[in-house]
Amino acid sequence: MRRGVLLTPLSPGAGQAWSRALPSPHIDWDLPAPYASHVVPHPAVNLTFQWDEDEGPPYAEVTGVALGLYTRKLTGRGRVCGVKFRPGGFRPYTPGVPVSRWTGRALPGQEVFPQITGDTARSVVTAAGDRARVTALDAFLLSLPCAPDPQADLAIDLVRQVRADRTVRRVGDFAHAQGLSVRALQRLFATYVGVSPKWVILRYRIHEALEQAGTRDDIDWADLGYADQAHLVRDFTTTVGVPPAAYAAGARGGR
């Protein structure tokens, strides 16, 4: 069982290795005109197998934690199929390298996993149907060396707490509650998550703001962990590309 991986299970109860059921582990597109996809990422590392049919053969890519808005331009026909590792769960696959090495970067899959070949990428992206793609992804992940690591389990749990508990606002208070020094918490996050605990706290509060901005007019910025609205507006705009008011107006206009 690989606790660090987020992947669509083959069937209900298929095992704790796959943490949640997603609609599909892949995206297909066939576009008459280029389209830019924008995503505010979670603090997670992704391994994707991609095929831009007009550009060349299938290939693999490892994407570290994106510090800002992640934009991908889609053209023609293609497919992307992959896995998102739990924040903290990627390090056991690359135990000699801190996850911060990949932060803000997208690298050819072979640079991180020499086991990947052209046949590996093709077998994943050309598999027929979700079940076959999950099986191919599963087979590849299980073929990789991955030793148990209690520190990875700890990092996974700490990020889960930050995501679920909006009262987590200050790094010092959170570290103390966990019985860790601030420095120890920062080292753990740099090594296993790839970004600082403060960054993770603020990123999840941004995600909450995104969810609320599309449905509410009376957002309590302090409840999201911000001392005042100005700080939220600054971080939101830097990450998303537009101020919260503009985003909210657009989101509500689309309903």
C-alpha positions as CSV (number, residue, x, y, z in Angstrom):
1,M,0.0,0.0,0.0
2,R,1.4,3.4,-0.9
3,R,-0.1,6.0,1.5
4,G,1.4,8.9,-0.4
5,V,-0.6,8.6,-3.7
6,L,-3.9,10.1,-4.7
7,L,-5.4,7.9,-7.4
8,T,-8.8,6.8,-8.5
9,P,-9.4,3.3,-6.9
10,L,-10.2,0.4,-9.2
11,S,-13.3,-0.3,-7.1
12,P,-14.8,0.8,-3.8
13,G,-12.7,-0.5,-0.9
14,A,-9.8,-1.2,-3.2
15,G,-7.4,-0.2,-0.5
16,Q,-6.1,2.6,1.6
17,A,-3.2,3.3,-0.8
18,W,-5.6,5.3,-3.0
19,S,-7.0,8.0,-0.8
20,R,-10.1,9.2,-2.6
21,A,-12.2,8.5,-5.7
22,L,-11.8,11.1,-8.4
23,P,-14.0,11.2,-11.5
24,S,-11.1,10.1,-13.7
25,P,-7.3,9.9,-13.6
26,H,-7.1,11.5,-17.1
27,I,-8.2,14.4,-19.3
28,D,-8.7,14.2,-23.0
29,W,-9.1,17.2,-25.3
30,D,-9.8,17.9,-29.0
31,L,-9.9,21.6,-29.5
32,P,-10.6,23.7,-32.6
33,A,-8.6,26.6,-31.0
34,P,-5.9,26.9,-28.3
35,Y,-7.2,26.9,-24.7
36,A,-5.3,28.0,-21.5
37,S,-6.1,26.0,-18.4
38,H,-5.5,27.8,-15.1
39,V,-5.2,26.0,-11.8
40,V,-4.4,27.1,-8.2
41,P,-2.4,24.0,-7.2
42,H,-2.3,22.3,-3.8
43,P,1.1,21.8,-2.2
44,A,1.6,18.5,-4.1
45,V,3.9,16.9,-6.5
46,N,2.4,15.4,-9.7
47,L,3.5,12.7,-12.0
48,T,1.8,12.9,-15.4
49,F,2.0,10.9,-18.6
50,Q,1.0,13.2,-21.5
51,W,0.4,13.0,-25.2
52,D,0.1,16.1,-27.4
53,E,-0.8,14.2,-30.6
54,D,0.4,17.0,-32.9
55,E,3.7,17.5,-31.1
56,G,5.2,14.0,-30.8
57,P,5.1,10.7,-28.9
58,P,3.8,10.3,-25.3
59,Y,6.1,11.6,-22.5
60,A,6.2,11.8,-18.7
61,E,6.6,14.8,-16.6
62,V,7.2,15.4,-12.9
63,T,5.8,18.7,-11.6
64,G,6.8,20.1,-8.3
65,V,4.7,22.3,-6.1
66,A,3.7,25.4,-8.2
67,L,4.2,28.6,-6.2
68,G,1.8,30.6,-8.3
69,L,-1.1,30.0,-10.7
70,Y,-0.3,27.0,-12.9
71,T,-1.2,27.6,-16.5
72,R,-1.2,24.9,-19.2
73,K,-1.9,25.8,-22.9
74,L,-3.8,23.0,-24.7
75,T,-3.9,22.8,-28.4
76,G,-5.2,20.3,-31.0
77,R,-5.8,16.8,-29.6
78,G,-4.2,15.2,-26.6
79,R,-4.4,13.5,-23.3
80,V,-2.9,13.7,-19.8
81,C,-3.1,10.9,-17.3
82,G,-1.4,10.9,-14.0
83,V,-1.3,10.9,-10.2
84,K,-1.1,13.6,-7.5
85,F,0.9,12.6,-4.5
86,R,-0.3,13.5,-1.1
87,P,1.6,16.6,0.2
88,G,4.5,14.9,2.0
89,G,4.1,11.6,0.2
90,F,6.5,12.0,-2.7
91,R,9.8,11.9,-0.8
92,P,9.8,8.1,-0.2
93,Y,10.1,7.7,-4.0
94,T,13.2,9.9,-4.1
95,P,14.6,9.5,-0.6
96,G,18.0,11.1,-1.4
97,V,16.5,14.4,-2.6
98,P,14.4,17.0,-0.6
99,V,11.1,17.7,-2.3
100,S,12.0,21.4,-2.3
101,R,14.4,20.4,-5.2
102,W,11.3,20.1,-7.5
103,T,9.4,23.1,-6.2
104,G,8.4,25.5,-9.0
105,R,9.8,23.1,-11.6
106,A,8.5,20.8,-14.3
107,L,11.0,18.1,-15.4
108,P,11.0,15.2,-17.8
109,G,9.9,12.2,-15.9
110,Q,13.1,10.3,-16.8
111,E,15.2,12.9,-14.9
112,V,13.4,11.8,-11.7
113,F,12.6,8.2,-12.5
114,P,15.1,6.6,-14.9
115,Q,12.7,3.6,-15.0
116,I,10.4,5.5,-17.3
117,T,10.6,4.7,-20.9
118,G,8.7,5.7,-24.0
119,D,6.8,2.4,-23.7
120,T,5.9,3.3,-20.2
121,A,4.3,6.6,-21.2
122,R,2.6,5.1,-24.2
123,S,1.1,2.2,-22.2
124,V,-0.5,4.6,-19.7
125,V,-1.9,7.2,-22.1
126,T,-3.2,4.8,-24.7
127,A,-4.8,2.4,-22.3
128,A,-8.5,2.0,-23.1
129,G,-10.8,3.3,-20.3
130,D,-10.3,4.5,-16.8
131,R,-9.8,1.0,-15.3
132,A,-7.0,0.2,-17.7
133,R,-5.3,3.5,-17.1
134,V,-5.5,3.1,-13.4
135,T,-4.1,-0.4,-13.8
136,A,-1.2,0.9,-15.8
137,L,-0.5,3.7,-13.4
138,D,-0.7,1.3,-10.5
139,A,1.7,-1.2,-12.1
140,F,4.3,1.5,-12.7
141,L,4.1,3.0,-9.2
142,L,4.3,-0.4,-7.5
143,S,7.4,-1.2,-9.6
144,L,9.3,1.8,-8.0
145,P,11.4,1.4,-4.9
146,C,9.5,3.0,-2.0
147,A,10.6,2.3,1.6
148,P,8.3,3.1,4.5
149,D,9.2,6.5,6.1
150,P,7.6,7.6,9.4
151,Q,8.7,11.2,8.7
152,A,6.7,11.1,5.4
153,D,3.7,9.8,7.4
154,L,4.1,12.7,9.8
155,A,4.3,15.3,7.1
156,I,1.2,13.9,5.4
157,D,-0.7,14.1,8.7
158,L,0.5,17.6,9.5
159,V,-0.5,19.0,6.0
160,R,-3.9,17.2,6.4
161,Q,-4.4,19.1,9.7
162,V,-3.6,22.4,8.1
163,R,-6.0,21.8,5.3
164,A,-8.9,20.6,7.6
165,D,-8.5,23.0,10.5
166,R,-8.9,26.7,9.6
167,T,-7.9,27.7,13.2
168,V,-4.3,26.7,12.2
169,R,-3.0,30.2,11.4
170,R,0.4,30.7,13.0
171,V,3.5,28.4,12.4
172,G,4.7,28.9,15.9
173,D,1.4,27.9,17.5
174,F,1.1,24.9,15.2
175,A,4.6,23.7,15.8
176,H,4.1,23.9,19.6
177,A,0.9,22.0,19.4
178,Q,2.7,19.2,17.6
179,G,5.6,19.1,20.1
180,L,8.0,20.4,17.5
181,S,10.2,23.5,17.3
182,V,9.5,26.0,14.5
183,R,12.9,25.1,12.9
184,A,12.1,21.3,13.0
185,L,8.7,21.9,11.4
186,Q,10.3,24.1,8.7
187,R,13.0,21.4,8.0
188,L,10.3,18.7,7.8
189,F,8.2,20.7,5.3
190,A,11.2,21.7,3.2
191,T,12.3,18.0,2.9
192,Y,9.0,16.3,2.6
193,V,6.5,18.9,1.3
194,G,8.7,21.2,-0.7
195,V,7.4,24.5,0.7
196,S,7.3,26.1,4.1
197,P,4.6,25.5,6.7
198,K,3.6,29.2,6.4
199,W,3.2,28.8,2.7
200,V,1.0,25.7,3.1
201,I,-1.2,27.5,5.7
202,L,-1.7,30.5,3.4
203,R,-2.3,28.4,0.2
204,Y,-5.1,26.5,1.9
205,R,-6.6,29.7,3.1
206,I,-6.5,30.9,-0.5
207,H,-8.3,27.8,-1.6
208,E,-11.0,28.5,1.0
209,A,-11.2,32.1,-0.2
210,L,-11.7,30.8,-3.8
211,E,-14.5,28.5,-2.6
212,Q,-16.2,31.3,-0.6
213,A,-15.7,34.1,-3.2
214,G,-17.9,32.3,-5.7
215,T,-20.8,31.9,-3.2
216,R,-20.7,34.6,-0.6
217,D,-20.5,38.4,-0.4
218,D,-19.7,38.6,3.3
219,I,-16.3,36.7,3.6
220,D,-14.7,37.1,7.0
221,W,-11.0,37.5,6.0
222,A,-9.8,37.1,9.6
223,D,-11.6,33.7,9.7
224,L,-9.4,32.6,6.9
225,G,-6.3,33.4,8.9
226,Y,-5.6,36.9,7.6
227,A,-5.2,39.9,9.9
228,D,-6.9,42.2,7.5
229,Q,-8.5,42.3,4.1
230,A,-5.5,44.0,2.5
231,H,-3.2,41.0,3.1
232,L,-5.7,38.6,1.7
233,V,-6.3,40.8,-1.4
234,R,-2.5,40.9,-2.0
235,D,-1.9,37.2,-1.6
236,F,-5.1,36.3,-3.5
237,T,-4.2,38.6,-6.4
238,T,-0.6,37.3,-6.5
239,T,-1.7,33.7,-6.6
240,V,-4.9,33.8,-8.8
241,G,-4.1,36.8,-11.0
242,V,-7.1,38.9,-10.1
243,P,-8.4,40.5,-6.9
244,P,-11.0,38.6,-4.9
245,A,-13.8,41.0,-5.8
246,A,-13.2,40.5,-9.5
247,Y,-12.9,36.7,-9.1
248,A,-16.1,36.6,-7.1
249,A,-18.0,38.7,-9.7
250,G,-16.9,36.4,-12.5
251,A,-17.8,33.3,-10.5
252,R,-21.2,34.5,-9.5
253,G,-21.8,35.7,-13.1
254,G,-21.2,32.2,-14.3
255,R,-23.9,30.7,-12.1
